[in-house]
Amino acid sequence: MLFRSEAVIASPSITVVEHATVVDLHMVDGRVAGVLVDHGDGDITLYPAGAVVLATGGIGRLYECTTNPPEATADGLALAARAGATLRDLEFVQFHPTALAAEGADPLPLLTEALRGEGAHLVDESGRRFVLDAHPDGELAPRDVVARAIARHRLAGHRTFLQIGPRLQAEFADHFPTVLASCLAHGVDPRHEPIPTSPAHHYHMGGAAPHVHFAGPGGSRLELGQMQRSNLEQGSSVDTNVNQQTWRCSDFDWVTRR
């Protein structure tokens, strides 16, 4: 994944290394002191570091259906585990009930829950609202109930779709332009046909337990983002988790200067 922040690239104090993969953490006397990097030529380069930040994203690529990018391969968890970190709550995996299940879509584009809030129905190939079998609230049932109901129905051999009603079809371009663009890019026009849908891995709440290892003056490892289990989110994933993780990151400058 290419790093393309102009501010970062222009900074004289930052060196950006692209087309490289961290394969392990460099340990000195049981402490993290840098990273070992493969540049794609088979040679491993050591980058010593006073502080190492693991911001490797989620685990989505462990699943066939995911909204995560190709880089979300759980590498950060493996690096942390090999360095001796404690991994917690790895089973806390969130599946979004509705992602666009079009052929060739990878990652699967998200079909926002607002569609169901606006009256879209989940139906199978016969037009039956099968989620009502699992919960009286149907499409508006809790996220895990809806995701499980869709998964079970698909495993039973059915196809599953989001059916958009006439009112929402007429207003779709104005209310959901991003969803419309994603659908059209994969040959589906929700204004005229049901949207093929599937549950998809979306977010991982587990990860490495937050702690710092010092290696000499100021050397440390600090887990950040989705590969950290910060205990702030409990078992839920919502947009405010990003703010919680940012709050924790605000201490990083203090940590590295201790």
C-alpha positions as CSV (number, residue, x, y, z in Angstrom):
1,M,0.0,0.0,0.0
2,L,1.5,3.3,-1.1
3,F,1.8,6.1,1.5
4,R,0.7,9.3,-0.2
5,S,0.5,12.0,2.4
6,E,2.2,15.1,0.9
7,A,2.9,16.5,4.4
8,V,4.7,13.3,5.4
9,I,6.7,13.0,2.2
10,A,7.8,16.7,2.5
11,S,8.9,16.4,6.1
12,P,12.7,16.4,6.4
13,S,12.5,14.3,9.6
14,I,10.5,11.4,8.0
15,T,11.8,8.8,5.6
16,V,9.1,7.0,3.7
17,V,9.9,3.4,2.7
18,E,7.5,2.0,0.1
19,H,7.1,-1.5,-1.4
20,A,8.5,-3.1,1.7
21,T,7.1,-5.5,4.3
22,V,7.9,-5.8,7.9
23,V,8.5,-9.5,8.6
24,D,9.5,-9.3,12.3
25,L,10.3,-7.1,15.2
26,H,13.9,-6.8,16.2
27,M,14.4,-7.8,19.8
28,V,17.3,-6.9,22.1
29,D,17.2,-8.5,25.6
30,G,13.5,-9.1,25.3
31,R,12.7,-5.5,24.2
32,V,11.7,-4.2,20.9
33,A,14.5,-2.2,19.2
34,G,13.5,-2.0,15.6
35,V,12.0,-3.8,12.6
36,L,13.2,-6.4,10.1
37,V,12.0,-5.5,6.6
38,D,11.8,-7.4,3.3
39,H,12.1,-5.1,0.3
40,G,10.9,-7.8,-2.1
41,D,14.4,-9.0,-3.2
42,G,14.8,-11.6,-0.6
43,D,17.2,-9.6,1.6
44,I,16.1,-8.6,5.1
45,T,17.1,-5.1,6.3
46,L,17.2,-4.1,9.9
47,Y,15.8,-0.7,10.8
48,P,16.8,0.1,14.4
49,A,14.3,2.3,16.1
50,G,13.9,4.1,19.4
51,A,10.2,3.5,19.2
52,V,8.1,1.2,17.0
53,V,4.4,1.8,16.3
54,L,2.3,-1.1,15.0
55,A,-0.6,0.4,12.9
56,T,-1.3,-2.6,10.7
57,G,-5.0,-2.5,10.5
58,G,-7.4,-5.4,10.9
59,I,-7.8,-9.1,10.0
60,G,-10.3,-9.0,7.2
61,R,-8.3,-11.0,4.7
62,L,-8.6,-14.1,6.9
63,Y,-12.2,-14.2,5.6
64,E,-13.6,-14.8,2.2
65,C,-16.0,-11.9,2.4
66,T,-14.7,-8.7,3.9
67,T,-15.0,-4.9,3.6
68,N,-11.3,-4.6,4.5
69,P,-8.5,-3.7,2.1
70,P,-6.0,-6.3,0.9
71,E,-3.4,-5.2,3.5
72,A,-5.6,-6.2,6.4
73,T,-3.9,-9.6,6.9
74,A,-3.4,-9.7,10.7
75,D,0.3,-9.3,10.3
76,G,0.5,-6.9,13.2
77,L,-1.0,-9.5,15.6
78,A,1.6,-12.0,14.5
79,L,4.4,-9.6,15.0
80,A,3.2,-8.6,18.4
81,A,2.6,-12.3,19.5
82,R,6.1,-13.3,18.4
83,A,7.5,-10.4,20.4
84,G,5.7,-11.7,23.5
85,A,2.6,-9.5,23.6
86,T,-0.6,-10.8,25.1
87,L,-3.4,-11.1,22.5
88,R,-6.9,-10.6,23.9
89,D,-10.5,-11.2,22.7
90,L,-9.5,-12.4,19.3
91,E,-13.0,-13.9,18.9
92,F,-14.6,-10.4,19.0
93,V,-15.2,-10.1,15.2
94,Q,-17.9,-7.9,13.8
95,F,-19.7,-8.9,10.6
96,H,-21.7,-6.2,8.8
97,P,-25.0,-7.7,7.6
98,T,-25.1,-6.2,4.2
99,A,-22.2,-5.9,1.7
100,L,-22.4,-5.8,-2.1
101,A,-22.0,-9.5,-3.1
102,A,-21.4,-8.7,-6.8
103,E,-19.0,-10.9,-8.8
104,G,-15.5,-9.5,-8.8
105,A,-16.1,-7.1,-5.9
106,D,-13.0,-7.2,-3.6
107,P,-13.2,-5.8,-1.0
108,L,-17.0,-6.0,-0.8
109,P,-18.5,-2.4,-0.8
110,L,-20.5,-1.7,2.3
111,L,-24.3,-1.4,1.9
112,T,-25.1,1.0,4.7
113,E,-27.7,0.1,7.4
114,A,-29.4,3.4,6.5
115,L,-30.8,1.6,3.5
116,R,-32.8,-0.7,5.7
117,G,-33.7,2.3,7.9
118,E,-35.2,3.9,4.8
119,G,-37.3,0.9,4.2
120,A,-35.2,-1.5,2.1
121,H,-36.1,-5.2,2.6
122,L,-33.9,-8.2,2.8
123,V,-35.4,-10.9,0.4
124,D,-34.3,-14.1,-1.2
125,E,-34.6,-15.2,-4.8
126,S,-38.4,-15.8,-4.3
127,G,-38.9,-12.4,-2.8
128,R,-39.6,-13.7,0.7
129,R,-38.5,-11.6,3.7
130,F,-36.7,-14.4,5.4
131,V,-35.2,-12.4,8.3
132,L,-38.7,-12.2,9.8
133,D,-38.2,-15.9,10.6
134,A,-35.4,-14.9,12.9
135,H,-36.7,-11.7,14.5
136,P,-40.1,-9.9,14.5
137,D,-38.2,-6.6,13.6
138,G,-36.9,-8.2,10.4
139,E,-34.4,-6.0,8.7
140,L,-34.3,-3.6,11.7
141,A,-33.3,-6.4,14.2
142,P,-29.9,-6.1,15.9
143,R,-26.9,-6.3,13.6
144,D,-25.7,-9.7,14.7
145,V,-29.2,-11.2,14.3
146,V,-29.6,-9.9,10.8
147,A,-26.0,-11.1,9.8
148,R,-26.6,-14.6,11.2
149,A,-30.0,-14.8,9.5
150,I,-28.5,-13.9,6.1
151,A,-25.6,-16.3,6.5
152,R,-27.8,-19.2,7.5
153,H,-30.1,-18.5,4.5
154,R,-27.2,-18.4,2.1
155,L,-25.7,-21.6,3.5
156,A,-29.0,-23.3,2.9
157,G,-28.6,-22.5,-0.8
158,H,-30.5,-19.3,-1.2
159,R,-29.5,-16.0,-2.8
160,T,-30.1,-12.9,-0.7
161,F,-30.8,-9.4,-1.8
162,L,-31.7,-5.9,-0.6
163,Q,-34.9,-4.9,-2.3
164,I,-35.3,-1.1,-2.6
165,G,-38.9,0.2,-2.7
166,P,-40.3,2.6,-5.3
167,R,-39.9,5.8,-3.2
168,L,-36.3,5.1,-2.3
169,Q,-35.5,4.1,-5.9
170,A,-36.6,7.5,-7.1
171,E,-34.5,9.2,-4.5
172,F,-31.6,6.8,-4.5
173,A,-29.1,9.0,-6.4
174,D,-29.6,11.9,-4.0
175,H,-29.7,10.0,-0.7
176,F,-27.1,7.3,-1.4
177,P,-24.7,8.4,-4.1
178,T,-21.8,6.4,-2.8
179,V,-23.8,3.2,-2.7
180,L,-25.1,3.9,-6.1
181,A,-21.6,4.4,-7.5
182,S,-20.4,1.2,-6.0
183,C,-23.3,-0.8,-7.3
184,L,-23.1,0.7,-10.9
185,A,-19.3,0.0,-10.9
186,H,-20.2,-3.7,-10.4
187,G,-23.1,-3.9,-12.9
188,V,-26.0,-3.5,-10.5
189,D,-28.5,-0.7,-10.7
190,P,-30.5,-0.6,-7.4
191,R,-33.0,1.8,-9.0
192,H,-34.2,-1.0,-11.2
193,E,-33.1,-4.3,-9.6
194,P,-32.5,-5.8,-6.1
195,I,-28.9,-5.6,-4.8
196,P,-27.1,-8.9,-4.2
197,T,-25.9,-8.9,-0.6
198,S,-23.9,-10.9,1.9
199,P,-22.6,-10.5,5.4
200,A,-19.0,-9.6,5.5
201,H,-16.2,-9.3,8.0
202,H,-16.1,-5.6,8.9
203,Y,-14.2,-4.9,12.1
204,H,-12.0,-6.7,14.7
205,M,-12.3,-5.7,18.3
206,G,-9.6,-8.0,19.7
207,G,-5.9,-7.5,19.4
208,A,-2.7,-7.0,21.4
209,A,-3.0,-5.9,25.0
210,P,-1.8,-2.2,25.3
211,H,1.5,-2.0,26.9
212,V,5.0,-0.5,26.3
213,H,8.3,-2.2,26.1
214,F,11.4,0.0,26.6
215,A,14.7,-0.8,24.8
216,G,17.4,1.5,26.0
217,P,16.8,5.2,26.2
218,G,13.3,5.8,25.0
219,G,12.9,2.6,23.0
220,S,9.4,1.1,23.0
221,R,6.6,-0.7,21.2
222,L,3.1,0.8,21.2
223,E,0.1,-0.9,19.6
224,L,-2.3,1.4,17.8
225,G,-5.5,1.2,15.9
226,Q,-7.4,-2.0,15.0
227,M,-4.6,-4.4,16.0
228,Q,-4.8,-3.1,19.6
229,R,-7.2,-4.3,22.2
230,S,-7.5,-1.1,24.2
231,N,-10.5,-2.2,26.4
232,L,-12.1,1.1,25.5
233,E,-14.5,-0.3,23.0
234,Q,-15.7,-3.4,25.0
235,G,-17.4,-5.7,22.6
236,S,-18.8,-3.1,20.3
237,S,-17.6,-1.3,17.2
238,V,-18.9,2.1,16.3
239,D,-17.4,5.2,14.7
240,T,-16.5,6.7,18.1
241,N,-13.9,4.0,18.6
242,V,-11.7,6.0,16.2
243,N,-11.8,8.9,18.6
244,Q,-11.0,6.6,21.5
245,Q,-8.0,5.2,19.7
246,T,-6.9,8.7,18.8
247,W,-7.1,9.7,22.5
248,R,-4.8,6.9,23.4
249,C,-2.4,7.9,20.6
250,S,-2.1,11.4,22.1
251,D,0.2,9.9,24.8
252,F,2.7,8.5,22.3
253,D,4.9,11.6,22.2
254,W,5.1,11.5,26.0
255,V,6.0,7.7,25.9
256,T,8.8,8.1,23.4
257,R,10.4,10.9,25.3
258,R,10.5,9.2,28.8
